[in-house]
Structures are given as C-alpha cells and as structure tokens.
Amino acid sequence: MGDMVFAAHDLYNESLEETGESSIPGVEPDALLAAAGTRGVVVNVGHAQEMPNEEIYLVRFEIDADGTLAEPIGCLSDELSGLN
C-alpha cells in the first residue's frame, strides 16, 4: 500500500451488462475515471470472491495539477503500470 502507480490505459466506469447502470454509483456509465498515464496511489489490495487468484488494487488517481486525489477505484494489475 502507498505505492505510486499509473493508469496503463484510459479507465472508464463500465456499465453493468444486466442493467446498463454504472458499476460505480453516482458516476455516469462509461465516464472516464483516469486517462492513460495518470498518477495514482494504491490505498489497499485485495481479491474479489469471484477471482481469488487475481489481485484488485484500490487506487486513488490524481484529478488536477495540485495532486488532489479522486475517490478510490478498483483496478486489475493489467490496468496499472509501475507496480512493484
């Protein structure tokens, strides 16, 4: 935790297949969450029950030039660069 990482590619709020609603409540479906290259910090690491062998990184990405951090989002390792 606390590791600095970067978005490996543009990360979007995917819409849920069943309902079309956003996977992150309060954020529009398909909204850009972090552009490729955006710097972030890992705040937690865990596993989803459905994917016990895949780590999920909870990351807060910067949203402005002052380094303000957005709300955390879950990312898979292939969505991030700079992991140790």
C-alpha positions in Angstrom: 0.0 0.0 0.0 1.1 3.5 -0.7 2.8 2.6 -3.9 2.7 5.1 -6.7 1.2 3.7 -10.0 0.0 5.0 -13.3 -3.1 4.1 -15.4 -1.8 1.8 -18.1 -4.6 2.9 -20.4 -7.8 5.0 -20.2 -10.0 3.6 -17.4 -13.8 4.0 -17.7 -16.7 3.4 -15.4 -18.1 0.3 -17.1 -21.8 -0.1 -17.3 -23.3 -3.3 -15.9 -24.4 -5.8 -18.5 -27.6 -6.7 -16.7 -28.9 -3.2 -16.1 -26.8 -0.8 -18.1 -26.3 1.2 -14.8 -22.8 2.3 -13.8 -20.6 0.0 -11.8 -19.6 2.9 -9.6 -22.7 4.5 -8.1 -23.1 8.3 -8.7 -20.8 8.2 -11.8 -22.2 8.2 -15.3 -21.8 4.9 -17.2 -18.8 4.9 -19.5 -17.3 8.1 -17.8 -13.6 8.4 -18.0 -12.2 7.7 -14.5 -8.5 8.1 -15.2 -6.7 8.8 -18.5 -3.7 6.7 -19.5 -0.6 7.9 -17.7 -2.5 9.5 -14.8 -0.6 9.0 -11.5 -2.3 7.4 -8.5 -1.5 5.8 -5.2 -2.5 2.3 -4.1 -4.6 2.5 -0.9 -5.5 -1.2 -0.5 -5.0 -4.6 -2.2 -7.5 -7.4 -2.0 -9.2 -10.2 -4.0 -12.8 -10.5 -5.3 -14.6 -13.6 -4.3 -15.2 -14.4 -7.9 -11.5 -14.1 -8.8 -9.5 -15.4 -5.8 -6.2 -15.6 -7.8 -6.4 -12.0 -9.2 -5.3 -9.1 -7.0 -7.5 -6.0 -7.1 -5.8 -2.7 -6.3 -7.8 0.1 -4.8 -6.3 3.2 -6.3 -6.8 7.0 -5.9 -5.8 8.8 -9.1 -4.9 12.5 -9.2 -7.6 14.7 -10.7 -5.7 18.0 -11.0 -2.3 19.6 -11.2 -2.3 20.2 -7.4 -2.3 16.4 -6.8 -5.9 16.2 -5.5 -6.9 12.6 -5.3 -10.2 11.2 -6.6 -12.3 8.6 -4.8 -10.7 5.2 -4.9 -11.5 2.8 -7.7 -10.7 -0.9 -8.1 -8.1 -1.8 -10.8 -6.6 -5.1 -12.0 -2.9 -5.4 -12.4 -3.1 -5.1 -16.2 -4.8 -1.7 -15.9 -1.8 -0.3 -14.0 1.9 0.3 -14.7 4.6 0.8 -12.1 3.6 -2.0 -9.8 6.5 -3.5 -7.8 
